[in-house]
């Protein structure tokens, strides 16, 4: 009889132990790296995501259970920490083959138009040789290089890239259209822009995350929030000129007062 009581107690404590283990696992404590150089578009304030991209990402995280700690950090650090497992998630990011080696892309959450910004109305870029491109360091836009023997100058941020363009040290800068106003309002003289590409933005989940369900849970949430975002585009403001991606590159000329 006493042995039966002990067996029941043992069974009870085993169930309690596994229940507590599952409960602890379900809390999912994860660190999330947020690109620190685009504060107007997305940033972290008081532990919460803010900015014009934030509604999309808040939608996603609200559908994935867990305790997520958001940390502003430079792009290069986000990628390094994803590879090492220092963070579980990095955003906002576009997909590249190099990043796929150490993290899982979440799938398209929304799209942004990237443009070529130029100080001169250059011929078609693919016909030129030795163009000098200004790229933010670790920016995944090498597929947007054009022409024969293009050269890349890495800079710390887009403001520096536009300054290099103004000084004549690069011929072309690649940046998101929605961020152009931050850098060209005080640009002297004429500048030209052409559509480079429409690119999917989302997030990456590190391969070193031990939570086997995390990637699929994020992908499910991203699919849902992409559809919600398409229906609420006016409220979930992704500003900038709206153009059908099938319309082709187009060229625009602008002049700021001296």
Backbone bond lengths (Angstrom), bond angles and torsions (degrees), N, CA, C in turn:
res aa  C-N    CA-C-N  psi(-1)  N-CA   C-N-CA  omega(-1)  CA-C   N-CA-C  phi
1 X - - - 1.466 - - 1.536 110.39 -
2 X 1.353 113.94 -46.83 1.458 118.54 179.57 1.524 110.81 -63.05
3 X 1.344 115.17 -37.23 1.473 119.59 179.17 1.525 110.11 -63.52
4 X 1.334 117.11 -38.49 1.465 121.32 179.35 1.528 110.72 -64.73
5 X 1.333 115.75 -39.76 1.464 119.81 178.06 1.527 110.45 -62.41
6 X 1.350 115.43 -43.65 1.469 119.46 179.67 1.527 111.22 -63.69
7 X 1.319 116.57 -38.40 1.469 119.89 178.88 1.524 110.86 -64.65
8 X 1.338 116.14 -41.13 1.466 119.74 178.54 1.529 111.18 -65.04
9 X 1.356 115.05 -40.96 1.460 118.49 177.63 1.525 111.42 -63.55
10 X 1.337 115.72 -41.66 1.462 120.24 178.49 1.522 110.55 -61.91
11 X 1.330 115.64 -43.89 1.466 120.39 178.83 1.525 110.48 -61.51
12 X 1.329 116.68 -41.29 1.464 121.22 -179.83 1.531 111.10 -62.94
13 X 1.342 116.03 -46.20 1.465 119.12 -178.25 1.525 112.14 -68.46
14 X 1.331 116.36 -33.67 1.470 118.93 175.73 1.522 110.77 -64.03
15 X 1.332 116.40 -44.68 1.466 120.04 177.88 1.527 110.74 -61.84
16 X 1.345 115.86 -41.45 1.457 120.06 179.55 1.525 110.79 -63.36
17 X 1.335 116.82 -40.93 1.465 121.49 -179.60 1.522 110.95 -62.87
18 X 1.342 116.30 -48.05 1.465 119.54 -179.38 1.522 111.29 -66.77
19 X 1.331 116.12 -34.68 1.460 119.54 178.08 1.522 110.85 -64.20
20 X 1.340 116.34 -43.77 1.460 120.25 178.44 1.516 111.46 -66.26
21 X 1.333 116.60 -36.60 1.464 120.48 178.66 1.512 110.91 -63.90
22 X 1.337 115.72 -45.54 1.462 119.65 179.42 1.516 110.99 -64.60
23 X 1.356 115.25 -38.04 1.458 118.97 179.74 1.521 110.85 -64.22
24 X 1.343 115.53 -42.60 1.462 119.26 179.36 1.515 110.99 -64.67
25 X 1.353 116.33 -40.47 1.463 120.24 179.91 1.516 110.91 -64.98
26 X 1.357 115.92 -35.98 1.459 119.35 -175.56 1.524 111.94 -67.43
27 X 1.349 116.91 -19.01 1.461 119.01 179.87 1.520 111.83 -71.33
28 X 1.314 117.61 -26.26 1.459 122.32 171.82 1.526 112.17 49.44
29 X 1.277 118.01 75.67 1.458 121.46 177.55 1.525 108.63 -80.74
30 X 1.324 116.58 116.24 1.463 120.84 -176.69 1.521 110.38 -138.86
31 X 1.335 115.50 143.32 1.460 121.87 173.91 1.522 109.48 -96.13
32 X 1.330 115.63 140.43 1.465 122.19 -177.21 1.525 108.67 -124.64
33 X 1.333 116.84 120.19 1.454 121.45 176.78 1.518 111.10 -85.28
34 X 1.334 116.78 128.76 1.469 122.82 -178.19 1.528 108.38 -118.04
35 X 1.327 115.92 126.18 1.468 122.65 -177.14 1.527 109.83 -52.12
36 X 1.340 116.37 119.94 1.467 121.11 -168.31 1.521 114.45 -85.26
37 X 1.325 118.45 -11.73 1.465 119.84 -170.34 1.522 113.93 -98.55
38 X 1.319 117.97 11.25 1.468 120.73 -178.83 1.531 108.80 -132.24
39 X 1.335 115.69 58.41 1.462 121.46 -170.16 1.520 113.22 -59.11
40 X 1.338 117.55 -35.72 1.465 118.24 -179.23 1.523 111.07 -67.31
41 X 1.335 116.63 -34.30 1.466 119.92 -177.66 1.524 110.96 -81.26
42 X 1.332 116.62 -45.72 1.470 119.32 176.37 1.525 109.27 -159.38
43 X 1.327 114.45 141.96 1.455 120.56 179.30 1.527 108.10 -161.18
44 X 1.322 115.40 -178.21 1.464 121.72 178.35 1.520 108.44 -120.51
45 X 1.323 116.29 124.85 1.459 121.93 174.76 1.518 108.79 -132.90
46 X 1.326 115.47 125.91 1.473 121.28 -179.46 1.526 111.31 53.14
47 X 1.326 115.07 38.69 1.458 120.34 176.15 1.508 115.35 79.34
48 X 1.342 117.91 3.55 1.465 121.09 -177.14 1.524 110.66 -119.73
49 X 1.336 115.51 152.92 1.455 121.13 176.37 1.523 109.97 -76.94
50 X 1.324 116.33 132.18 1.462 121.88 177.50 1.525 108.28 -133.93
51 X 1.335 115.74 164.31 1.455 120.39 178.83 1.516 111.92 113.12
52 X 1.335 115.29 178.22 1.458 120.17 -171.70 1.529 113.39 -73.12
53 X 1.322 118.00 -23.29 1.465 120.26 175.19 1.529 111.98 -86.16
54 X 1.327 116.95 -14.83 1.464 121.45 -168.90 1.526 114.55 -56.91
55 X 1.359 120.99 -39.45 1.467 118.70 -178.45 1.525 113.33 -56.77
56 X 1.327 117.18 -37.30 1.464 120.09 178.75 1.523 110.76 -64.28
57 X 1.325 115.75 -47.58 1.461 118.69 -176.41 1.524 112.06 -73.88
58 X 1.328 117.48 -34.57 1.472 118.66 175.28 1.520 110.19 -63.14
59 X 1.319 116.97 -38.58 1.463 120.84 176.40 1.524 110.64 -57.32
60 X 1.338 115.93 -44.10 1.467 120.34 -178.45 1.521 111.03 -65.58
61 X 1.331 117.11 -51.67 1.465 119.57 -175.21 1.524 112.11 -66.78
62 X 1.330 117.63 -26.65 1.463 119.61 177.96 1.523 111.63 -68.80
63 X 1.326 116.84 -17.02 1.462 121.48 -178.40 1.524 113.10 -103.32
64 X 1.315 116.64 -0.31 1.467 121.31 178.20 1.523 107.51 -118.80
65 X 1.316 116.31 112.35 1.454 119.80 -177.10 1.515 111.77 -63.97
66 X 1.325 116.37 139.60 1.450 119.58 176.65 1.512 112.16 154.08
67 X 1.322 114.58 170.19 1.460 122.58 176.67 1.529 106.92 -105.98
68 X 1.332 116.65 101.69 1.460 121.29 -174.09 1.528 109.75 -105.17
69 X 1.321 115.16 127.57 1.466 121.79 178.57 1.525 108.19 -105.22
70 X 1.330 117.10 116.19 1.459 122.48 -175.99 1.527 109.84 -92.56
71 X 1.339 115.88 133.04 1.462 121.99 -175.62 1.524 109.25 -132.96
72 X 1.328 117.19 124.21 1.464 120.51 172.42 1.526 109.58 -70.43
73 X 1.331 117.15 133.32 1.459 120.79 176.14 1.525 110.17 -158.00
74 X 1.330 117.83 155.10 1.464 120.86 178.40 1.527 111.31 -62.39
75 X 1.321 115.25 155.78 1.462 120.61 -178.08 1.521 112.00 -56.00
76 X 1.331 117.50 -47.27 1.464 120.22 -177.96 1.525 111.24 -59.49
77 X 1.325 116.99 -37.39 1.466 120.52 179.13 1.524 111.01 -69.79
78 X 1.336 117.49 -38.40 1.469 120.21 176.65 1.519 110.22 -57.30
79 X 1.321 116.66 -47.99 1.464 120.31 -177.42 1.522 110.82 -65.86
80 X 1.317 117.06 -40.73 1.461 120.77 179.43 1.528 110.89 -64.03
81 X 1.337 117.06 -42.81 1.460 120.88 -178.90 1.526 112.23 -71.58
82 X 1.335 117.65 -32.93 1.467 119.86 173.67 1.520 110.31 -61.31
83 X 1.318 116.26 -42.76 1.465 120.48 -178.48 1.521 111.52 -67.19
84 X 1.331 117.07 -39.09 1.462 121.69 -178.69 1.521 112.75 -81.03
85 X 1.333 117.42 -18.81 1.454 120.24 -174.02 1.512 112.98 88.30
86 X 1.338 117.20 12.79 1.463 120.48 178.05 1.517 112.88 -70.19
87 X 1.328 116.70 -25.85 1.466 122.47 171.63 1.518 107.88 -129.84
88 X 1.321 116.11 156.48 1.463 120.54 179.39 1.516 111.93 -88.98
89 X 1.337 116.50 -34.28 1.464 121.73 -172.72 1.524 109.09 -137.01
90 X 1.336 116.16 144.27 1.459 121.84 173.25 1.514 110.28 -130.28
91 X 1.351 116.49 141.87 1.464 120.64 -178.15 1.534 109.62 -158.68
92 X 1.362 117.14 162.56 1.465 127.05 -16.00 1.521 109.12 -79.26
93 X 1.307 117.03 138.55 1.459 121.61 -175.40 1.515 110.68 -135.39
94 X 1.339 115.04 152.02 1.455 120.94 172.24 1.522 108.36 -105.36
95 X 1.313 116.30 162.05 1.461 121.25 -172.29 1.521 111.48 -86.50
96 X 1.347 115.44 136.77 1.462 121.50 171.53 1.524 108.68 -140.44
97 X 1.324 115.89 158.78 1.464 120.69 178.95 1.525 110.82 -63.59
98 X 1.323 117.63 -36.11 1.461 121.16 -179.43 1.528 110.65 -64.64
99 X 1.318 117.56 -44.65 1.463 120.74 -179.76 1.520 111.64 -67.87
100 X 1.331 116.59 -31.06 1.465 120.42 179.37 1.525 112.28 -62.84
101 X 1.327 117.87 -17.45 1.463 120.85 -178.98 1.526 111.84 -70.83
102 X 1.335 117.32 -26.41 1.465 118.68 -175.31 1.529 114.24 -128.80
103 X 1.333 116.78 3.23 1.468 119.57 179.15 1.519 109.60 -155.30
104 X 1.331 115.66 161.57 1.470 122.22 -179.97 1.522 109.50 -102.64
105 X 1.340 116.23 128.91 1.461 120.66 176.19 1.521 108.77 -74.94
106 X 1.325 116.41 139.57 1.460 120.07 -175.33 1.510 114.92 -79.31
107 X 1.340 117.50 -11.28 1.459 120.20 -173.71 1.512 110.04 96.49
108 X 1.320 116.58 159.53 1.465 121.59 -173.49 1.529 111.71 -62.60
109 X 1.337 116.05 124.81 1.463 121.43 174.04 1.533 110.33 -99.99
110 X 1.332 116.74 -43.70 1.468 121.82 172.04 1.523 107.47 -159.11
111 X 1.338 116.26 170.77 1.464 120.94 -176.21 1.525 110.13 -117.59
112 X 1.337 114.61 146.59 1.458 121.32 175.72 1.518 109.77 -126.27
113 X 1.324 114.61 147.01 1.456 120.35 175.29 1.528 108.98 -90.40
114 X 1.327 116.47 125.17 1.456 122.53 173.32 1.524 108.75 -101.86
115 X 1.332 116.42 146.05 1.462 120.37 -175.83 1.525 110.35 -127.96
116 X 1.335 113.72 155.83 1.460 121.44 166.65 1.528 107.09 -90.20
117 X 1.309 117.30 121.40 1.457 122.37 176.56 1.523 108.02 -104.25
118 X 1.351 116.39 129.09 1.467 121.18 -173.82 1.521 109.91 -135.47
119 X 1.319 115.96 152.16 1.460 121.33 175.76 1.522 111.57 -88.42
120 X 1.341 117.27 -14.22 1.457 122.58 178.67 1.517 108.93 -130.73
121 X 1.335 115.34 155.79 1.463 120.39 175.81 1.525 108.17 -81.91
122 X 1.318 115.58 82.63 1.461 121.59 -174.32 1.523 111.34 -72.01
123 X 1.338 117.53 156.14 1.467 120.71 170.72 1.533 109.32 -61.16
124 X 1.349 117.95 172.71 1.467 118.92 175.95 1.528 110.56 -48.29
125 X 1.308 116.17 127.12 1.462 120.13 -171.06 1.520 112.70 -61.24
126 X 1.329 116.95 -32.05 1.460 119.58 -178.49 1.529 112.30 -67.81
127 X 1.330 117.89 -14.90 1.468 121.04 -179.80 1.523 112.18 -91.47
128 X 1.317 117.86 -2.49 1.460 120.65 -172.36 1.527 111.71 -101.58
129 X 1.316 115.15 161.90 1.462 122.25 -178.77 1.525 109.58 -121.79
130 X 1.335 115.24 135.98 1.458 120.23 173.32 1.511 115.56 71.90
131 X 1.335 117.71 25.77 1.465 119.79 177.40 1.528 110.46 -61.03
132 X 1.320 115.54 141.10 1.465 121.27 178.48 1.535 108.82 -101.26
133 X 1.329 115.89 115.81 1.463 121.99 -178.24 1.528 109.47 -103.39
134 X 1.328 115.88 136.87 1.456 121.05 172.68 1.518 110.13 -99.81
135 X 1.337 116.50 117.76 1.463 121.91 -177.45 1.521 109.61 -123.54
136 X 1.320 116.20 140.89 1.461 120.35 169.66 1.522 108.60 -66.15
137 X 1.309 115.72 135.38 1.460 121.22 -176.96 1.532 110.96 -54.71
138 X 1.322 115.76 130.28 1.471 125.11 -179.20 1.526 112.90 74.11
139 X 1.337 117.84 5.42 1.466 119.94 175.45 1.518 108.99 -65.75
140 X 1.333 115.73 132.09 1.468 120.70 -174.51 1.519 110.32 -88.55
141 X 1.330 116.33 61.17 1.451 118.99 -176.91 1.509 113.89 -125.07
142 X 1.323 116.80 19.33 1.460 119.05 -177.17 1.519 112.20 -61.74
143 X 1.343 116.63 -24.97 1.463 118.95 177.86 1.521 111.76 -68.57
144 X 1.325 117.03 -11.57 1.459 120.95 179.96 1.525 112.65 -91.86
145 X 1.321 117.65 -0.95 1.463 120.59 174.84 1.521 109.70 -63.60
146 X 1.318 116.50 142.55 1.461 121.64 -177.73 1.529 110.30 -128.90
147 X 1.346 114.72 156.03 1.451 121.16 174.47 1.516 113.19 84.21
148 X 1.345 115.04 178.17 1.461 121.58 178.08 1.525 110.18 -84.05
149 X 1.324 114.88 138.04 1.470 122.33 174.56 1.526 113.50 50.40
150 X 1.341 117.81 50.68 1.465 118.73 177.08 1.525 110.72 -67.91
151 X 1.314 116.15 151.02 1.460 121.76 178.96 1.524 109.33 -118.21
152 X 1.320 116.02 142.81 1.463 121.44 -177.03 1.521 109.76 -114.83
153 X 1.315 115.60 130.14 1.460 122.09 170.66 1.523 107.75 -108.79
154 X 1.332 116.48 116.71 1.464 121.09 179.20 1.524 109.82 -82.54
155 X 1.323 115.58 134.70 1.463 121.69 178.26 1.521 108.83 -128.68
156 X 1.325 115.71 168.17 1.464 119.45 -175.13 1.524 112.56 -78.69
157 X 1.350 117.97 -30.09 1.462 120.29 -179.36 1.527 108.97 -157.97
158 X 1.340 115.72 173.66 1.463 120.01 -176.28 1.525 111.85 -68.83
159 X 1.315 117.92 -30.51 1.461 120.00 177.39 1.525 110.42 -60.27
160 X 1.324 116.10 -42.33 1.462 119.81 178.10 1.524 110.77 -67.17
161 X 1.337 116.90 -37.04 1.467 120.34 178.83 1.525 110.81 -61.99
162 X 1.343 117.10 -44.08 1.466 120.61 179.94 1.524 110.49 -67.16
163 X 1.322 117.50 -35.58 1.462 120.38 176.18 1.531 110.71 -64.46
164 X 1.331 116.90 -38.86 1.469 120.57 176.27 1.521 110.49 -62.83
165 X 1.335 116.47 -37.38 1.464 120.32 177.03 1.530 109.91 -64.56
166 X 1.299 116.84 -44.21 1.469 121.32 -179.70 1.522 111.16 -60.94
167 X 1.337 116.36 -37.41 1.462 121.23 -178.31 1.525 112.67 -81.88
168 X 1.340 117.06 -3.87 1.454 120.27 179.51 1.515 114.36 79.39
169 X 1.325 117.28 17.52 1.463 120.41 -178.62 1.523 112.57 -89.04
170 X 1.324 116.91 -17.27 1.467 121.63 170.89 1.521 107.61 -133.45
171 X 1.335 115.71 158.98 1.462 121.25 -179.86 1.524 112.64 -96.01
172 X 1.331 115.85 -30.44 1.465 121.17 -172.98 1.524 109.13 -141.71
173 X 1.320 115.98 138.55 1.468 122.04 171.59 1.522 107.57 -119.53
174 X 1.327 116.95 137.43 1.464 122.00 177.04 1.520 107.88 -107.27
175 X 1.343 116.62 125.19 1.461 120.10 -179.68 1.525 109.88 -155.55
176 X 1.339 117.78 161.61 1.467 120.31 177.35 1.526 110.59 -66.37
177 X 1.325 116.06 136.84 1.461 119.62 -179.24 1.532 111.62 -57.56
178 X 1.322 116.77 -39.68 1.461 119.08 -174.38 1.520 112.95 -65.50
179 X 1.357 116.94 -13.35 1.458 120.27 -179.81 1.523 112.53 -102.43
180 X 1.329 117.71 -0.54 1.462 119.73 -176.67 1.521 112.49 -58.75
181 X 1.336 116.58 -39.93 1.466 118.90 -175.03 1.521 112.54 -62.61
182 X 1.340 117.08 -24.51 1.458 120.22 179.82 1.521 111.82 -67.85
183 X 1.327 116.18 -26.72 1.456 120.07 -169.81 1.522 114.67 -115.34
184 X 1.332 118.32 -13.68 1.463 118.50 -174.02 1.522 113.59 -116.60
185 X 1.321 118.26 -0.66 1.466 119.45 178.68 1.527 111.47 -57.51
186 X 1.317 116.43 -34.27 1.470 120.59 -179.58 1.524 112.13 -104.64
187 X 1.342 115.82 13.52 1.466 118.81 -178.08 1.524 109.36 -70.96
188 X 1.340 119.24 126.85 1.465 121.04 -177.31 1.529 111.86 -78.05
189 X 1.313 116.54 136.50 1.457 120.33 173.24 1.513 113.32 78.12
190 X 1.338 114.50 -155.84 1.454 121.89 -174.84 1.528 111.41 -85.38
191 X 1.308 114.99 150.24 1.461 121.04 167.50 1.520 107.98 -145.21
192 X 1.306 115.66 158.94 1.459 122.26 -175.41 1.518 108.44 -129.57
193 X 1.313 115.70 147.09 1.475 119.50 176.83 1.517 110.45 -139.13
194 X 1.337 114.55 144.64 1.456 122.42 176.98 1.524 108.22 -135.49
195 X 1.306 115.78 145.89 1.465 118.97 176.36 1.522 110.08 -63.01
196 X 1.318 116.07 129.52 1.465 121.42 175.33 1.521 110.68 -93.75
197 X 1.334 116.96 -47.99 1.468 120.99 -179.22 1.520 108.86 -174.99
198 X 1.320 114.99 158.11 1.468 122.14 166.91 1.523 106.25 -99.99
199 X 1.325 116.19 125.31 1.460 121.13 -170.41 1.526 109.93 -124.86
200 X 1.341 115.18 138.41 1.464 121.44 177.83 1.525 110.16 -75.02
201 X 1.317 116.04 131.75 1.462 121.90 173.61 1.520 109.82 -110.95
202 X 1.320 115.16 145.66 1.458 119.93 178.15 1.524 108.58 -164.17
203 X 1.326 116.49 -128.14 1.459 122.45 -178.76 1.524 108.80 -149.52
204 X 1.314 115.68 165.87 1.464 122.61 172.72 1.521 109.29 -119.53
205 X 1.347 115.56 143.92 1.460 122.55 176.73 1.524 107.75 -116.05
206 X 1.319 117.28 124.33 1.460 122.33 -173.89 1.524 112.20 -61.51
207 X 1.336 116.13 141.12 1.464 120.88 174.44 1.527 111.91 -65.68
208 X 1.318 117.33 -18.67 1.465 120.46 -177.36 1.531 113.27 -84.38
209 X 1.328 117.01 -2.04 1.462 120.12 176.69 1.524 109.11 -66.18
210 X 1.327 116.76 131.25 1.461 120.57 -177.29 1.520 112.92 -84.25
211 X 1.319 117.00 -13.34 1.466 121.80 178.59 1.525 108.66 -77.75
212 X 1.309 116.89 103.92 1.467 121.33 -172.93 1.523 112.90 -66.78
213 X 1.336 118.06 -21.21 1.469 120.72 -176.99 1.526 112.86 -92.52
214 X 1.322 116.93 -10.02 1.460 119.49 -169.15 1.532 112.63 -60.90
215 X 1.321 117.43 -46.88 1.467 119.77 -177.12 1.518 111.36 -60.79
216 X 1.322 117.27 -47.58 1.470 119.41 -178.57 1.522 111.57 -67.16
217 X 1.335 116.87 -35.24 1.470 118.99 176.48 1.527 110.69 -63.20
218 X 1.329 116.34 -41.42 1.465 119.40 176.93 1.521 111.12 -65.17
219 X 1.321 117.23 -42.96 1.467 119.55 -178.81 1.526 111.27 -63.57
220 X 1.321 116.90 -39.19 1.473 119.63 176.38 1.527 110.47 -62.28
221 X 1.335 115.92 -44.83 1.468 120.01 -179.25 1.523 111.29 -65.74
222 X 1.323 117.17 -38.16 1.467 121.08 -180.00 1.517 110.57 -65.00
223 X 1.324 117.03 -42.27 1.476 119.33 177.69 1.527 110.48 -59.95
224 X 1.323 116.01 -43.85 1.466 120.20 179.58 1.523 111.35 -63.86
225 X 1.331 116.46 -46.25 1.466 120.25 -175.24 1.522 111.91 -72.60
226 X 1.324 117.42 -27.76 1.464 118.80 174.58 1.522 110.18 -62.63
227 X 1.325 116.54 -44.06 1.465 120.54 178.80 1.525 111.07 -66.13
228 X 1.331 116.71 -41.90 1.464 120.07 177.75 1.524 109.96 -62.36
229 X 1.328 116.78 -42.39 1.452 120.87 -179.87 1.512 112.96 -63.59
230 X 1.330 116.88 -37.65 1.465 120.24 178.65 1.526 110.89 -64.18
231 X 1.325 116.51 -33.74 1.466 120.31 179.25 1.526 112.02 -79.41
232 X 1.330 116.71 -21.61 1.465 120.56 -175.62 1.523 111.40 -118.35
233 X 1.337 116.12 32.51 1.462 118.96 -172.81 1.526 111.67 -59.26
234 X 1.328 116.89 -36.38 1.459 119.17 -179.39 1.510 112.35 -65.07
235 X 1.334 116.43 -37.08 1.461 120.69 -179.26 1.531 111.09 -81.92
236 X 1.340 115.46 -38.19 1.465 119.86 178.28 1.518 106.62 -92.63
237 X 1.301 115.46 86.79 1.459 121.17 -166.80 1.522 111.63 -72.50
238 X 1.332 115.92 112.34 1.456 120.99 164.54 1.521 104.35 -109.69
239 X 1.345 117.56 91.45 1.458 120.64 -168.18 1.514 112.23 -73.63
240 X 1.327 114.33 176.12 1.452 120.85 -178.28 1.504 109.59 113.65
241 X 1.297 116.17 164.97 1.455 120.39 -177.58 1.513 110.01 -65.42
242 X 1.313 116.21 129.18 1.458 121.36 179.02 1.523 109.01 -91.03
243 X 1.299 116.50 120.59 1.450 121.04 179.25 1.513 108.79 -137.77
244 X 1.308 115.44 138.37 1.456 118.83 176.41 1.522 108.70 -62.50
245 X 1.347 118.75 129.30 1.454 120.51 -179.92 1.524 113.03 -57.48
246 X 1.334 117.66 -21.20 1.458 119.75 -179.38 1.524 112.18 -79.76
247 X 1.335 117.77 -5.87 1.458 119.89 -176.10 1.517 113.53 -72.29
248 X 1.335 117.28 -12.90 1.452 118.80 -179.25 1.515 111.38 90.33
249 X 1.348 116.90 176.85 1.444 120.32 -170.17 1.508 115.02 -67.90
250 X 1.320 118.14 -50.92 1.459 118.82 -177.62 1.521 111.42 72.15
251 X 1.327 116.52 157.32 1.458 122.13 178.19 1.517 107.79 -136.26
252 X 1.327 117.02 136.51 1.455 120.78 176.67 1.515 108.83 -129.49
253 X 1.334 115.38 144.86 1.462 121.02 176.52 1.519 108.21 -117.75
254 X 1.323 115.60 138.72 1.450 120.92 178.97 1.518 108.53 -134.75
255 X 1.309 115.42 155.45 1.462 119.92 175.73 1.511 108.60 -136.35
256 X 1.319 116.17 128.51 1.454 121.35 173.09 1.521 108.84 -98.09
257 X 1.331 118.43 146.66 1.459 119.90 177.35 1.519 110.95 -63.12
258 X 1.310 115.05 144.07 1.469 119.46 -179.06 1.534 109.93 -68.34
